[in-house]
Amino acid sequence: MKHHDFTSGNIWRQLLVFSAPILLTNLLQVSYQLIDSFWVGNLIGANALGAVAVSSTVLFTVLSLILGINNAALTILSQLKGRDEPIRLKRYVNAFTVCLTGMSIALGLVGFFLSDWLLRILGTPEAMISDAVSYLQINFIGILFLFGYNFIGTVFRALGNSKTPIRFVVMALLLNAVLDPLFIHTFQWGIDGAAYATIVSQGAAFLYGLIVSIREKLIPFSIPFIPKREEVMLILNQGIPAGFQMMAISAGMAAIMSVVTSFGNDATAGFGAAQRLDSLLMLPAHAIGTAVNSIAGQNIAAGQWKRVHRIAFYAVILNTVIMLAAAIGIVFFAEKSIRLFISDPEAVTFGAQYILLIAFFYPFLGINFVLNGIVRASGAMLQILLLNIISFWVLRYPLTFLFAEWIGEKGIAYGMGVSFMISSIFAISYYRFGNWKSCELFKKRNNNEK
């Protein structure tokens, strides 16, 4: 499979051709979650679905540092691709592999033993706590698989190949679709079965992706060796702020979940189902944001700034058009979609109401994804961290809390929606006037490394 050079050629075509497979990959990954939610909600019940929603929030929060390092890989490796330095590229692939493996194992152990404590901090309803702890602990056991197959996909996208990762996600999706009802219902493992189906599917996809990458020589993997200090320092300098970005986002979502849980089991279950639909609606913005990170990264490394700004302009237009169309489409099917996951009338009412109120605010959030993707491609991770802190902790959580206090359950959607609008203004302002263009990851080019 060919890796693409984005430093020349038609930008519109590159955005569409490169982001489309990422969108499909993300759709498959969300379908993976939807299948999980479908079987859990229908075979076990609304409380179990709520337990999965709360557990997933905790899992994402605790694992954010490694997710951030994975995101840093997209920036560093795409710039090395743009600089055309294959030897240094191979060394950084090794350095990321070593760092992510060690951190995944350590964090998995810590998370396993702290699962109960973390869930109780969020105020998880007592009726859900036992299922949530069990589900979360099993997922911590398999986090190496989760990060392994996500990292392989990230490397492919950094190199300009967004198609090959689809194969790994399809495998995980199909395997999970078979194992979920088998483990949950046939084996009578309940919510534990859903968790085991997840880690087995991700483990198989990771091993398959690793074998394909090595056998077909698509990624410059090598036998792991101790990386240079400068490589580790660059990874940490980029990865730690990127990790805290993810932590700011996920901890903010955890805080918002605490607002939701204060309204009881029905609101928690309904919000959990609505979040699955949210993830569908946001797929195009996620895909375009990931695509511009890689595309802009190559052009920034090559010093093509006019092209970088055209990429940003076209991507914002593309995001706005697609997100508005997606919002219009999902409004017509809100309640029916919620009923795919839960049948409790009160929970369905909350979930449908939430998705209807917030759908047309998502184009504003999409602007954040696109412009932050451009800025992140330069290596300005600390600046993106500050923007995310503003977005979640100065705007989203306080506004959600205040609106919920003022007008009740509907305030959750209104508070989040208003925060999307205001945070997009911050993103636009920093892109236009910020100093992110002065960031340099690699100050000197070593011609001997070509």
C-alpha positions as CSV (number, residue, x, y, z in Angstrom):
1,M,0.0,0.0,0.0
2,K,1.4,3.4,-1.1
3,H,2.2,6.1,1.5
4,H,1.3,9.6,0.2
5,D,3.2,12.8,0.0
6,F,0.9,15.7,0.8
7,T,3.3,18.5,0.1
8,S,2.0,18.9,-3.5
9,G,-1.2,18.2,-5.4
10,N,-4.9,19.1,-5.1
11,I,-5.8,19.9,-1.5
12,W,-9.5,19.3,-1.9
13,R,-8.9,15.9,-3.4
14,Q,-6.3,15.0,-0.7
15,L,-8.7,16.0,2.1
16,L,-11.5,13.9,0.7
17,V,-9.4,10.9,-0.3
18,F,-7.4,10.8,2.9
19,S,-10.1,11.6,5.4
20,A,-12.7,9.2,3.8
21,P,-10.9,6.1,5.0
22,I,-10.4,7.7,8.4
23,L,-14.1,8.4,8.5
24,L,-14.8,4.8,7.6
25,T,-12.4,3.5,10.2
26,N,-14.0,5.8,12.8
27,L,-17.4,4.6,11.7
28,L,-16.4,1.0,12.2
29,Q,-14.9,1.8,15.6
30,V,-18.2,3.5,16.7
31,S,-20.1,0.6,15.2
32,Y,-18.0,-1.6,17.5
33,Q,-19.2,0.5,20.5
34,L,-22.7,0.5,19.2
35,I,-22.8,-3.3,18.9
36,D,-21.4,-3.5,22.5
37,S,-24.1,-1.1,23.7
38,F,-26.9,-2.9,21.7
39,W,-26.1,-6.3,23.3
40,V,-25.5,-4.9,26.8
41,G,-28.6,-2.8,26.8
42,N,-30.9,-5.4,25.3
43,L,-29.5,-8.6,27.0
44,I,-28.7,-7.2,30.4
45,G,-30.6,-3.9,30.8
46,A,-30.4,-0.1,31.2
47,N,-28.4,-0.2,34.4
48,A,-25.7,-2.3,32.7
49,L,-25.5,0.1,29.8
50,G,-25.1,3.0,32.3
51,A,-22.3,1.0,34.0
52,V,-20.5,0.7,30.6
53,A,-20.9,4.4,29.9
54,V,-19.5,5.5,33.3
55,S,-16.7,2.9,33.0
56,S,-15.7,4.0,29.5
57,T,-15.5,7.6,30.8
58,V,-13.1,6.5,33.6
59,L,-11.1,4.3,31.2
60,F,-10.6,7.1,28.8
61,T,-9.6,9.5,31.6
62,V,-7.0,7.2,33.2
63,L,-5.5,6.2,29.9
64,S,-5.3,9.7,28.5
65,L,-1.5,10.1,28.9
66,I,-0.8,7.1,26.6
67,L,-3.5,8.3,24.2
68,G,-1.7,11.7,24.1
69,I,1.6,10.1,23.3
70,N,-0.1,8.2,20.6
71,N,-1.4,11.5,19.2
72,A,2.1,13.0,19.5
73,A,3.3,10.2,17.3
74,L,1.0,11.5,14.5
75,T,2.7,14.9,14.6
76,I,6.3,13.7,15.0
77,L,6.1,10.9,12.4
78,S,4.2,13.0,9.8
79,Q,6.8,15.8,10.1
80,L,9.6,13.2,9.6
81,K,7.8,11.9,6.6
82,G,7.6,15.5,5.2
83,R,11.3,16.0,5.9
84,D,12.1,12.7,4.1
85,E,14.3,11.3,6.8
86,P,13.7,7.5,6.8
87,I,16.4,6.5,9.3
88,R,15.3,9.0,11.9
89,L,11.6,7.9,11.2
90,K,12.5,4.3,11.9
91,R,14.2,5.2,15.2
92,Y,11.2,7.2,16.3
93,V,8.8,4.4,15.5
94,N,11.0,2.2,17.8
95,A,11.1,4.9,20.5
96,F,7.3,5.2,20.5
97,T,6.9,1.4,20.6
98,V,9.1,1.1,23.6
99,C,7.6,4.0,25.5
100,L,3.9,3.0,24.8
101,T,4.5,-0.6,25.8
102,G,6.1,0.2,29.1
103,M,3.5,2.8,30.0
104,S,0.5,0.6,29.0
105,I,1.6,-2.2,31.2
106,A,2.2,0.1,34.2
107,L,-1.0,2.0,33.8
108,G,-3.0,-1.1,33.3
109,L,-1.8,-2.4,36.7
110,V,-2.6,0.8,38.5
111,G,-6.0,1.2,36.9
112,F,-7.0,-2.4,37.7
113,F,-6.4,-1.8,41.5
114,L,-8.0,1.7,41.6
115,S,-11.1,0.9,39.5
116,D,-13.6,0.9,42.4
117,W,-12.1,4.1,43.9
118,L,-12.3,5.9,40.5
119,L,-15.9,5.0,39.9
120,R,-17.0,6.1,43.3
121,I,-15.4,9.5,42.8
122,L,-17.7,10.0,39.9
123,G,-20.7,9.2,42.1
124,T,-21.6,6.1,40.1
125,P,-25.1,4.9,41.2
126,E,-24.9,2.0,43.7
127,A,-27.0,-0.1,41.5
128,M,-24.3,0.1,38.8
129,I,-21.1,0.1,40.8
130,S,-20.5,-3.7,40.8
131,D,-21.0,-4.1,37.1
132,A,-19.0,-1.0,36.3
133,V,-16.0,-2.1,38.5
134,S,-15.9,-5.5,36.8
135,Y,-16.2,-4.1,33.3
136,L,-13.5,-1.5,34.0
137,Q,-11.0,-4.0,35.5
138,I,-11.2,-6.4,32.6
139,N,-10.6,-3.6,30.1
140,F,-7.5,-2.6,32.1
141,I,-6.2,-6.1,31.7
142,G,-6.3,-5.7,27.9
143,I,-5.1,-2.1,27.5
144,L,-1.9,-3.2,25.7
145,F,-4.0,-4.6,22.9
146,L,-6.1,-1.4,22.8
147,F,-3.0,0.8,22.4
148,G,-1.1,-1.6,20.2
149,Y,-3.7,-1.6,17.4
150,N,-4.4,2.1,17.7
151,F,-0.7,2.9,17.5
152,I,-0.3,0.9,14.3
153,G,-3.2,2.8,12.8
154,T,-1.6,6.1,13.8
155,V,1.7,5.3,12.2
156,F,0.0,4.4,8.9
157,R,-1.9,7.7,8.9
158,A,1.3,9.7,9.7
159,L,2.9,8.1,6.7
160,G,0.0,9.1,4.5
161,N,-1.8,5.7,4.4
162,S,-5.3,5.8,5.8
163,K,-6.7,2.7,4.0
164,T,-4.8,-0.2,5.5
165,P,-6.0,0.4,9.1
166,I,-9.5,-0.3,8.0
167,R,-8.6,-4.0,7.7
168,F,-7.7,-4.2,11.4
169,V,-10.8,-2.4,12.5
170,V,-13.0,-4.6,10.4
171,M,-11.5,-7.7,11.9
172,A,-12.1,-6.4,15.5
173,L,-15.7,-5.3,14.6
174,L,-16.7,-8.7,13.1
175,L,-15.1,-10.7,15.9
176,N,-16.7,-8.5,18.6
177,A,-20.1,-8.8,16.9
178,V,-19.8,-12.6,17.2
179,L,-18.3,-12.8,20.7
180,D,-20.6,-10.3,22.4
181,P,-23.8,-12.4,22.3
182,L,-21.8,-15.5,22.7
183,F,-20.1,-14.4,25.9
184,I,-23.0,-12.3,27.3
185,H,-25.9,-14.6,26.7
186,T,-24.7,-18.1,25.7
187,F,-21.9,-18.3,28.3
188,Q,-24.0,-16.3,30.8
189,W,-21.1,-14.0,31.6
190,G,-23.2,-10.9,31.7
191,I,-21.3,-7.5,31.5
192,D,-18.0,-9.4,32.0
193,G,-18.7,-11.1,28.7
194,A,-18.9,-7.7,26.9
195,A,-15.6,-6.7,28.4
196,Y,-13.9,-10.0,27.5
197,A,-15.3,-9.8,23.9
198,T,-13.7,-6.3,23.7
199,I,-10.2,-7.3,24.7
200,V,-10.2,-10.5,22.7
201,S,-11.3,-8.7,19.6
202,Q,-8.7,-5.9,20.1
203,G,-6.0,-8.4,20.8
204,A,-6.7,-10.3,17.6
205,A,-6.7,-7.0,15.6
206,F,-3.4,-5.9,17.1
207,L,-1.6,-9.1,16.3
208,Y,-3.1,-9.2,12.8
209,G,-2.0,-5.5,12.2
210,L,1.5,-6.3,13.5
211,I,1.9,-9.3,11.3
212,V,0.7,-7.4,8.2
213,S,2.9,-4.4,8.9
214,I,6.0,-6.5,9.2
215,R,5.3,-9.0,6.5
216,E,4.4,-6.4,3.9
217,K,7.0,-3.9,5.1
218,L,4.4,-1.1,5.5
219,I,5.8,0.3,8.7
220,P,9.6,0.5,9.5
221,F,9.4,-1.7,12.6
222,S,12.5,-3.2,14.1
223,I,13.4,-5.5,17.0
224,P,12.9,-3.1,20.0
225,F,16.0,-1.4,21.3
226,I,16.7,1.3,23.9
227,P,16.0,4.7,22.2
228,K,18.3,7.7,22.4
229,R,17.7,10.2,25.2
230,E,16.9,13.0,22.6
231,E,14.2,10.7,21.1
232,V,12.6,10.0,24.5
233,M,12.8,13.7,25.5
234,L,11.0,14.8,22.3
235,I,8.3,12.1,22.8
236,L,7.8,13.3,26.4
237,N,7.9,17.0,25.5
238,Q,5.2,16.3,22.9
239,G,3.4,13.4,24.5
240,I,3.0,14.7,28.1
241,P,1.2,18.0,27.0
242,A,-0.8,15.9,24.5
243,G,-1.6,13.4,27.3
244,F,-2.8,16.2,29.5
245,Q,-4.9,17.5,26.6
246,M,-6.7,14.2,26.6
247,M,-6.9,14.2,30.4
248,A,-8.4,17.7,30.3
249,I,-11.0,16.4,27.8
250,S,-11.8,13.1,29.4
251,A,-11.7,14.5,33.0
252,G,-14.1,17.2,31.8
253,M,-16.4,14.6,30.4
254,A,-16.1,12.7,33.7
255,A,-17.1,15.9,35.5
256,I,-20.1,16.3,33.2
257,M,-21.0,12.7,33.8
258,S,-21.1,13.5,37.5
259,V,-23.7,16.2,36.6
260,V,-25.7,13.6,34.7
261,T,-25.6,11.0,37.4
262,S,-27.0,13.5,39.9
263,F,-30.3,13.2,38.0
264,G,-30.5,9.4,38.6
265,N,-30.4,6.1,36.8
266,D,-32.7,7.0,33.9
267,A,-30.7,10.1,33.0
268,T,-27.4,8.2,33.2
269,A,-28.7,5.4,31.0
270,G,-30.3,7.8,28.5
271,F,-27.1,9.9,28.4
272,G,-25.1,6.8,27.8
273,A,-27.2,5.9,24.8
274,A,-27.2,9.5,23.5
275,Q,-23.4,9.5,23.7
276,R,-23.3,6.7,21.3
277,L,-25.3,8.8,18.8
278,D,-23.1,11.8,19.6
279,S,-20.1,9.7,18.6
280,L,-21.7,9.0,15.2
281,L,-22.5,12.7,14.6
282,M,-18.9,13.7,15.4
283,L,-17.3,11.2,13.1
284,P,-16.7,13.6,10.2
285,A,-15.1,16.2,12.4
286,H,-12.8,13.6,14.0
287,A,-11.8,12.3,10.6
288,I,-11.1,15.7,9.1
289,G,-9.2,16.8,12.3
290,T,-7.0,13.6,12.1
291,A,-6.5,14.1,8.4
292,V,-5.3,17.7,8.6
293,N,-2.9,16.8,11.4
294,S,-1.1,14.4,9.1
295,I,-1.5,16.5,5.9
296,A,-0.5,19.8,7.6
297,G,2.4,18.1,9.5
298,Q,4.1,17.1,6.2
299,N,3.6,20.6,4.8
300,I,4.8,22.4,8.0
301,A,8.0,20.2,7.9
302,A,8.5,21.2,4.3
303,G,8.0,24.9,5.1
304,Q,4.9,25.3,2.8
305,W,2.9,27.7,5.0
306,K,0.6,29.1,2.3
307,R,-0.5,25.5,1.6
308,V,-1.0,24.9,5.3
309,H,-3.4,27.8,5.5
310,R,-5.3,26.7,2.5
311,I,-5.6,23.2,4.1
312,A,-7.2,24.8,7.2
313,F,-9.6,27.0,5.2
314,Y,-10.8,24.1,3.0
315,A,-11.1,21.7,6.0
316,V,-13.3,24.2,8.0
317,I,-15.6,24.5,5.0
318,L,-15.8,20.8,4.5
319,N,-16.4,20.2,8.2
320,T,-19.3,22.7,8.4
321,V,-21.1,21.4,5.4
322,I,-20.9,17.7,6.5
323,M,-21.7,18.4,10.2
324,L,-24.8,20.4,9.3
325,A,-26.0,17.6,7.0
326,A,-25.3,15.0,9.7
327,A,-27.2,17.0,12.3
328,I,-30.2,17.3,10.1
329,G,-30.2,13.6,9.3
330,I,-29.9,12.4,12.9
331,V,-32.7,14.7,14.2
332,F,-35.3,12.6,12.2
333,F,-34.2,9.4,13.9
334,A,-33.3,10.5,17.4
335,E,-35.9,8.6,19.5
336,K,-35.8,5.5,17.3
337,S,-32.0,5.5,17.5
338,I,-32.0,5.8,21.3
339,R,-34.5,2.8,21.5
340,L,-31.9,0.6,19.8
341,F,-30.0,0.6,23.1
342,I,-32.5,1.0,25.8
343,S,-36.3,0.5,26.2
344,D,-37.0,2.2,29.6
345,P,-39.4,5.1,28.7
346,E,-37.8,7.7,31.0
347,A,-34.3,6.9,29.8
348,V,-35.4,7.0,26.1
349,T,-37.1,10.4,26.7
350,F,-34.0,11.9,28.2
351,G,-31.6,10.5,25.5
352,A,-33.8,11.7,22.6
353,Q,-34.3,15.1,24.2
354,Y,-30.6,15.6,24.7
355,I,-29.6,14.6,21.1
356,L,-32.3,16.9,19.6
357,L,-31.2,19.9,21.6
358,I,-27.4,19.5,21.0
359,A,-27.2,18.3,17.4
360,F,-26.9,21.7,15.7
361,F,-24.2,22.9,18.0
362,Y,-21.7,20.3,16.7
363,P,-20.5,22.2,13.7
364,F,-18.9,24.6,16.2
365,L,-17.1,21.7,18.0
366,G,-16.0,20.5,14.6
367,I,-14.2,23.8,14.0
368,N,-12.2,23.1,17.2
369,F,-11.2,19.7,15.9
370,V,-10.0,21.1,12.5
371,L,-8.1,24.1,13.7
372,N,-6.6,22.3,16.7
373,G,-5.5,19.6,14.3
374,I,-3.6,22.2,12.2
375,V,-2.0,23.8,15.3
376,R,-1.1,20.4,16.8
377,A,0.6,19.4,13.5
378,S,3.2,22.2,14.2
379,G,4.1,20.6,17.6
380,A,2.3,23.3,19.6
381,M,1.0,20.7,22.2
382,L,1.2,23.0,25.2
383,Q,-0.9,25.6,23.4
384,I,-3.6,23.0,22.5
385,L,-3.5,21.9,26.2
386,L,-4.4,25.4,27.3
387,L,-7.2,25.7,24.7
388,N,-8.6,22.4,25.9
389,I,-8.5,23.5,29.5
390,I,-10.4,26.6,28.6
391,S,-12.9,24.6,26.5
392,F,-13.7,22.0,29.2
393,W,-12.9,23.6,32.5
394,V,-13.6,27.3,32.0
395,L,-16.6,26.7,29.6
396,R,-18.1,23.3,29.2
397,Y,-18.3,21.9,32.7
398,P,-19.2,25.2,34.5
399,L,-21.9,26.0,31.8
400,T,-23.3,22.5,31.9
401,F,-23.5,22.6,35.7
402,L,-25.0,26.0,35.8
403,F,-27.6,25.4,33.1
404,A,-28.5,22.1,34.8
405,E,-29.0,23.9,38.0
406,W,-31.2,26.6,36.3
407,I,-33.4,24.5,34.0
408,G,-32.9,20.9,35.0
409,E,-32.1,18.0,32.7
410,K,-32.4,20.1,29.5
411,G,-29.6,22.3,30.8
412,I,-27.1,19.6,30.2
413,A,-27.5,19.9,26.5
414,Y,-27.8,23.7,26.5
415,G,-24.7,24.2,28.6
416,M,-22.6,21.9,26.4
417,G,-23.9,23.5,23.2
418,V,-23.2,27.1,24.3
419,S,-19.7,26.0,25.4
420,F,-19.1,24.6,21.9
421,M,-19.9,28.0,20.3
422,I,-17.7,30.0,22.6
423,S,-14.7,27.6,22.5
424,S,-14.8,27.7,18.7
425,I,-14.2,31.5,19.0
426,F,-11.1,30.8,21.1
427,A,-9.8,28.2,18.5
428,I,-10.3,30.6,15.6
429,S,-8.6,33.4,17.5
430,Y,-5.5,31.4,18.4
431,Y,-5.2,30.0,14.9
432,R,-5.3,33.5,13.5
433,F,-3.2,35.4,16.0
434,G,-1.3,32.8,18.0
435,N,2.5,32.0,17.9
436,W,2.1,28.3,17.0
437,K,3.8,28.8,13.6
438,S,7.1,29.4,15.4
439,C,7.3,25.9,16.8
440,E,10.1,23.7,15.6
441,L,10.4,20.0,16.4
442,F,13.6,19.3,14.3
443,K,15.8,22.3,14.0
444,K,18.5,20.7,11.9
445,R,18.3,18.4,9.0
446,N,20.9,15.7,9.0
447,N,21.5,14.8,5.3
448,N,23.2,11.6,6.3
449,E,19.9,10.3,7.6
450,K,18.1,10.4,4.3
